Amino acid sequence: MKYSEIFYTLQGEGKLIGIPSVFFRTSYCNLRCGWCDTPYTSWNPENKQISVAEALKQITQFKSKYVVITGGEPFLQKDELTELCQQLATNGHHITIETNATIFAPVAANLISMSPKLSNSIPIDKQWQKIHEAGRIKLEVMSSFLKQYDCQVKFVINSERDIEEVQDLVNSLSIPTESVVLMPQGINSDEIKQRQHWLAEVCKKMKYRYSPRLHLSIWGDKRGT
């Protein structure tokens, strides 16, 4: 598999926030978000390779029940992802897969953490703008995940204009409000603080979950956290 890192930390986002978890970060992504906080998996993807067997060995050495497979976009490597998840499930792990929800494949997973990209993600790079815009929302993929898995749907919010987009998607797919997670866009505490107060009020009004980005508040914008 193409990957960039394996590390043990606290889950920093969503409804499992704070749980000690092993993260397996795959490399390569089919989108190019302008605010991407892991450019080493998308804009300049690392091309390290690891076998499923070796990935399983490194993940299990931390003796953590909770495993998070993230990216990049994990579902770009469907066959390898399917095999790895099956092995992890057989070993009794709780598996979360973080995805941009543009590619579907049936895999063994306890939680699908979808992160559909709103229009605030459009890159400045003109070469990628049309590709990103055409591919960032796949309603049929999101619907398939929602029907077959326990899901959370995380949205990165930059401004109040984004809320209407969120609501349109929630209504189109009948997403339960308790499954909707709003997070302030930012890669440091100052940026997050600029948005957290009004976003918290939006969550109270709309009955959505608010999620901080715990790893950034503890360790800052550092790899392996």
NUPASE-837965 format. One line per 10 residues: number of its first residue (from 0); their letters; for each residue x, y, z of N, C-alpha, C. Coordinates in steps of 0.02 Angstrom, whole numbers, plus 50000, padded with zeros to 5 digits. Example, Ala and Ser with C-alpha at 12.3 -4.5 7.8 and 13.67 -1.06 7.14 Angstrom:
0> as> 50660,49716,50390,50615,49775,50390,50660,49835,50390  50642,49888,50354,50684,49947,50357,50645,50002,50394
This chain:
0> mkyseifytl> 50042,49941,50000,50000,50000,50000,50044,50062,50000  50020,50114,49967,50053,50179,49972,50032,50212,50037  50082,50233,50077,50065,50261,50142,50117,50314,50160  50101,50352,50212,50148,50403,50235,50170,50392,50307  50125,50366,50351,50146,50359,50421,50097,50315,50460  50123,50286,50514,50085,50249,50563,50105,50276,50631  50056,50296,50671,50072,50326,50736,50016,50315,50785  50032,50322,50849,49985,50311,50904,49973,50378,50938  49909,50397,50944,49893,50462,50972,49823,50460,51000  49793,50518,51013,49723,50524,51033,49683,50544,50971
10> qgegkligip> 49625,50513,50963,49580,50536,50910,49563,50609,50923  49575,50651,50874,49568,50723,50885,49503,50754,50861  49461,50714,50826,49401,50743,50796,49343,50694,50801  49282,50721,50797,49223,50679,50792,49198,50649,50857  49154,50600,50850,49120,50575,50910,49162,50527,50951  49220,50507,50926,49265,50465,50966,49325,50506,50991  49317,50571,50993,49372,50615,51013,49400,50595,51081  49466,50596,51086,49500,50581,51148,49519,50509,51158  49495,50464,51116,49510,50392,51125,49579,50377,51096  49623,50345,51136,49689,50325,51109,49681,50279,51049
20> svffrtsycn> 49713,50295,50994,49702,50260,50932,49767,50257,50891  49773,50204,50852,49827,50199,50804,49802,50226,50737  49840,50272,50708,49823,50300,50643,49868,50270,50589  49836,50245,50537,49872,50222,50478,49854,50270,50421  49902,50312,50401,49888,50363,50351,49912,50341,50283  49863,50328,50239,49880,50310,50171,49901,50373,50132  49933,50362,50076,49956,50417,50034,49917,50418,49969  49912,50476,49939,49877,50492,49877,49804,50508,49890  49781,50559,49853,49712,50583,49860,49687,50603,49790  49622,50595,49779,49593,50614,49715,49567,50686,49715
30> lrcgwcdtpy> 49571,50720,49772,49551,50790,49777,49612,50832,49797  49604,50899,49791,49659,50944,49809,49630,51005,49845  49613,50995,49909,49584,51050,49948,49635,51105,49957  49611,51167,49950,49656,51224,49958,49685,51230,50027  49647,51207,50078,49671,51212,50147,49696,51145,50174  49711,51098,50131,49732,51031,50152,49788,51035,50204  49779,51000,50261,49829,51002,50315,49876,50942,50312  49869,50899,50261,49916,50844,50250,49938,50844,50177  49971,50898,50154,49991,50902,50083,50038,50847,50062  50072,50816,50109,50117,50761,50093,50080,50697,50074
40> tswnpenkqi> 50012,50699,50076,49973,50642,50051,49932,50661,49989  49934,50725,49969,49891,50746,49914,49930,50788,49862  49947,50849,49881,49982,50893,49834,50051,50866,49816  50086,50840,49866,50152,50811,49855,50154,50743,49889  50117,50694,49863,50110,50630,49899,50174,50591,49905  50185,50566,49965,50242,50522,49976,50226,50453,49947  50276,50422,49919,50265,50360,49882,50295,50299,49918  50294,50302,49985,50319,50245,50023,50271,50186,50014  50298,50126,50015,50258,50066,50006,50263,50021,50068  50207,49989,50084,50206,49942,50139,50158,49885,50121
50> svaealkqit> 50175,49825,50138,50130,49769,50126,50074,49769,50178  50020,49737,50162,49965,49731,50211,49990,49695,50274  50030,49644,50265,50055,49606,50322,50098,49649,50367  50141,49690,50337,50185,49734,50377,50145,49790,50410  50096,49816,50374,50053,49867,50403,50017,49840,50465  49990,49780,50458,49956,49748,50514,50003,49738,50574  50065,49718,50560,50115,49707,50612,50130,49772,50649  50139,49826,50612,50156,49890,50643,50097,49919,50681  50037,49911,50655,49977,49936,50689,49966,49900,50755  49972,49834,50754,49956,49795,50814,50009,49800,50868
60> qfkskyvvit> 50068,49825,50852,50120,49830,50903,50101,49879,50959  50055,49925,50944,50036,49974,50995,49984,49947,51044  49956,49888,51029,49908,49855,51072,49847,49899,51088  49823,49933,51036,49764,49977,51042,49705,49944,51007  49648,49944,51039,49588,49918,51007,49567,49961,50949  49577,50027,50955,49550,50074,50906,49602,50089,50852  49581,50081,50789,49624,50094,50732,49586,50142,50685  49622,50193,50662,49594,50241,50616,49634,50239,50551  49600,50224,50496,49633,50224,50431,49612,50288,50395  49662,50328,50378,49649,50394,50351,49693,50406,50291
70> ggepflqkde> 49697,50467,50268,49736,50481,50207,49760,50552,50205  49767,50576,50143,49748,50547,50079,49677,50520,50078  49665,50476,50029,49600,50444,50022,49610,50368,50021  49593,50335,50077,49605,50263,50083,49571,50221,50029  49512,50242,50006,49474,50201,49959,49503,50201,49888  49556,50240,49876,49591,50234,49813,49626,50167,49807  49639,50135,49863,49672,50069,49864,49623,50017,49890  49570,50007,49852,49514,49966,49875,49534,49896,49896  49571,49862,49854,49587,49792,49868,49629,49784,49931  49681,49825,49936,49725,49822,49994,49688,49844,50057
80> ltelcqqlat> 49646,49896,50052,49607,49920,50109,49560,49865,50133  49527,49832,50087,49481,49778,50105,49517,49723,50143  49575,49703,50119,49614,49650,50152,49637,49671,50221  49662,49732,50227,49686,49757,50292,49629,49760,50342  49573,49787,50321,49516,49793,50367,49491,49726,50390  49490,49677,50346,49468,49610,50365,49514,49580,50417  49579,49589,50408,49627,49564,50457,49619,49599,50524  49609,49664,50523,49600,49702,50585,49536,49681,50620  49483,49672,50582,49419,49651,50611,49425,49582,50642  49460,49537,50609,49471,49470,50636,49507,49472,50702
90> nghhitietn> 49552,49521,50709,49590,49529,50772,49551,49567,50826  49490,49588,50810,49448,49620,50860,49456,49695,50867  49486,49727,50818,49496,49800,50821,49432,49837,50803  49424,49896,50832,49372,49943,50811,49403,49985,50755  49371,49986,50696,49401,50017,50637,49361,50078,50616  49394,50135,50614,49366,50195,50584,49402,50208,50519  49365,50223,50466,49395,50243,50403,49375,50315,50389  49424,50358,50381,49411,50428,50364,49416,50435,50288  49364,50463,50257,49360,50466,50185,49328,50530,50162  49345,50551,50101,49311,50609,50072,49245,50591,50040
100> atifapvaan> 49226,50527,50044,49160,50503,50022,49148,50513,49947  49200,50501,49907,49193,50504,49835,49201,50435,49803  49222,50385,49842,49233,50317,49817,49203,50269,49868  49164,50221,49844,49134,50172,49889,49162,50102,49876  49173,50066,49929,49189,49995,49925,49166,49962,49990  49138,49902,49988,49117,49868,50049,49178,49841,50087  49188,49865,50147,49245,49844,50188,49221,49832,50259  49261,49797,50298,49246,49787,50369,49264,49851,50406  49214,49885,50434,49227,49947,50471,49171,49958,50522  49189,49986,50579,49141,50002,50631,49113,50072,50623
110> lismspklsn> 49153,50117,50595,49132,50186,50586,49162,50214,50522  49119,50240,50479,49141,50276,50420,49136,50350,50435  49193,50383,50434,49196,50455,50450,49203,50493,50384  49146,50514,50358,49146,50549,50294,49161,50623,50304  49199,50651,50258,49215,50722,50260,49204,50752,50191  49141,50763,50172,49127,50792,50107,49157,50862,50103  49184,50879,50045,49218,50943,50038,49171,50997,50011  49162,51049,50050,49120,51105,50031,49157,51150,49981  49122,51200,49955,49153,51244,49905,49211,51284,49934  49216,51288,50001,49273,51323,50032,49338,51287,50021
120> sipidkqwqk> 49335,51225,49994,49396,51185,49985,49428,51195,49916  49395,51232,49871,49420,51239,49803,49491,51267,49804  49538,51234,49768,49607,51257,49769,49619,51319,49726  49671,51355,49742,49690,51413,49701,49721,51389,49635  49755,51333,49638,49788,51304,49580,49737,51290,49524  49741,51328,49469,49691,51321,49416,49692,51253,49383  49750,51220,49383,49755,51154,49353,49709,51104,49388  49698,51114,49453,49658,51067,49492,49586,51091,49505  49571,51154,49491,49505,51180,49510,49447,51141,49479  49449,51129,49414,49394,51094,49381,49389,51022,49404
130> iheagrikle> 49446,50989,49411,49445,50919,49433,49417,50913,49503  49440,50957,49547,49417,50956,49617,49342,50972,49620  49321,51023,49585,49251,51044,49589,49205,50989,49561  49226,50956,49508,49185,50903,49478,49180,50841,49522  49231,50830,49563,49233,50767,49600,49220,50770,49674  49213,50830,49702,49214,50836,49775,49150,50811,49810  49093,50810,49777,49031,50786,49808,49002,50729,49765  48994,50671,49795,48965,50613,49762,48907,50588,49806  48846,50612,49790,48789,50595,49832,48776,50520,49835  48786,50485,49779,48772,50413,49778,48820,50375,49824
140> vmssflkqyd> 48882,50399,49828,48931,50368,49872,48913,50380,49945  48897,50442,49961,48877,50458,50029,48816,50418,50050  48768,50412,50004,48707,50374,50019,48723,50301,50033  48768,50272,49995,48786,50202,50006,48817,50191,50074  48862,50236,50094,48892,50230,50160,48840,50238,50215  48796,50287,50207,48745,50300,50258,48698,50241,50267  48683,50206,50213,48637,50149,50216,48669,50087,50247  48735,50080,50240,48767,50018,50258,48812,50020,50320  48826,50080,50346,48874,50086,50401,48850,50136,50453  48877,50129,50513,48873,50182,50561,48919,50238,50536
150> cqvkfvinse> 48893,50298,50530,48930,50353,50499,48929,50416,50541  48982,50454,50534,48980,50524,50553,48999,50563,50491  48970,50623,50484,48982,50664,50424,49012,50730,50447  49077,50737,50437,49114,50795,50463,49121,50848,50408  49106,50909,50426,49114,50964,50380,49163,51015,50408  49210,51035,50367,49258,51088,50386,49226,51155,50368  49217,51197,50419,49181,51260,50410,49229,51319,50413  49226,51359,50361,49270,51418,50357,49232,51482,50374  49170,51487,50353,49130,51547,50365,49056,51528,50370  49015,51576,50389,48944,51562,50397,48911,51545,50331
160> rdieevqdlv> 48940,51564,50275,48913,51546,50210,48911,51471,50199  48955,51434,50233,48960,51362,50224,48899,51325,50252  48865,51355,50299,48811,51320,50334,48754,51301,50287  48739,51344,50239,48686,51329,50191,48703,51268,50149  48766,51261,50130,48788,51202,50092,48779,51139,50135  48798,51144,50198,48790,51087,50243,48717,51067,50247  48674,51116,50257,48603,51101,50265,48574,51070,50202  48596,51092,50144,48571,51063,50081,48589,50989,50077  48651,50972,50096,48672,50902,50094,48635,50860,50146  48627,50888,50206,48591,50853,50259,48520,50837,50237
170> nslsiptesv> 48487,50886,50206,48418,50876,50183,48415,50827,50124  48462,50833,50078,48461,50789,50019,48470,50716,50037  48510,50702,50088,48526,50634,50106,48492,50611,50170  48451,50654,50200,48417,50637,50263,48467,50613,50316  48521,50650,50323,48572,50632,50373,48546,50649,50442  48548,50602,50489,48526,50617,50558,48568,50674,50588  48537,50720,50622,48573,50778,50647,48629,50758,50695  48620,50703,50733,48671,50683,50780,48733,50654,50745  48726,50640,50680,48783,50614,50641,48822,50669,50606  48797,50730,50609,48829,50787,50576,48878,50820,50625
180> vlmpqginsd> 48940,50828,50602,48992,50857,50644,49021,50918,50608  49021,50975,50642,49050,51036,50614,49115,51052,50650  49167,51066,50610,49233,51082,50637,49257,51148,50607  49288,51191,50648,49316,51252,50620,49378,51239,50579  49382,51270,50521,49441,51264,50479,49500,51300,50512  49558,51269,50510,49617,51299,50539,49669,51247,50555  49732,51267,50553,49786,51221,50569,49825,51243,50630  49799,51294,50665,49829,51314,50729,49774,51342,50774  49791,51349,50837,49740,51369,50887,49710,51437,50872  49750,51484,50848,49724,51551,50834,49671,51549,50780
190> eikqrqhwla> 49684,51512,50726,49635,51508,50672,49571,51475,50695  49578,51424,50735,49519,51389,50760,49478,51433,50808  49512,51471,50850,49478,51515,50897,49437,51569,50862  49460,51589,50803,49423,51640,50765,49354,51617,50745  49345,51551,50741,49282,51524,50714,49242,51484,50766  49273,51466,50822,49241,51417,50866,49178,51443,50901  49177,51508,50919,49120,51533,50959,49057,51536,50917  49060,51566,50858,48999,51570,50817,48979,51502,50791  49028,51458,50778,49012,51391,50754,48978,51350,50809  49000,51359,50870,48967,51324,50926,48894,51345,50931
200> evckkmkyry> 48880,51408,50919,48811,51432,50921,48770,51402,50865  48800,51395,50806,48766,51362,50750,48748,51290,50769  48795,51255,50800,48782,51186,50820,48725,51181,50870  48723,51228,50916,48669,51229,50965,48601,51239,50931  48601,51285,50883,48538,51301,50847,48516,51243,50803  48563,51212,50766,48546,51160,50717,48545,51090,50747  48567,51083,50810,48570,51018,50844,48624,50973,50814  48678,51003,50788,48734,50966,50761,48787,50958,50815  48833,50912,50804,48891,50905,50848,48942,50958,50831  48974,50985,50881,49032,51028,50871,49094,50986,50888
210> sprlhlsiwg> 49145,50990,50845,49207,50955,50860,49265,51003,50859  49303,51006,50913,49368,51041,50910,49417,50998,50872  49478,51020,50867,49531,50979,50836,49583,50970,50891  49571,50919,50932,49608,50909,50994,49683,50903,50983  49703,50868,50931,49774,50857,50918,49811,50923,50904  49775,50971,50871,49807,51036,50858,49814,51077,50921  49765,51073,50966,49769,51112,51027,49822,51085,51074  49836,51019,51070,49887,50989,51114,49957,50994,51084  49964,50973,51021,50030,50966,50991,50045,51017,50935  49994,51052,50912,50004,51097,50856,50003,51059,50790
220> dkrgt> 50020,51093,50737,50018,51064,50670,50081,51023,50657  50083,50964,50687,50142,50920,50683,50122,50852,50658  50164,50822,50618,50150,50754,50595,50156,50704,50653  50121,50649,50645,50126,50596,50696,50088,50611,50759  50038,50656,50755,49998,50672,50814,49923,50666,50799
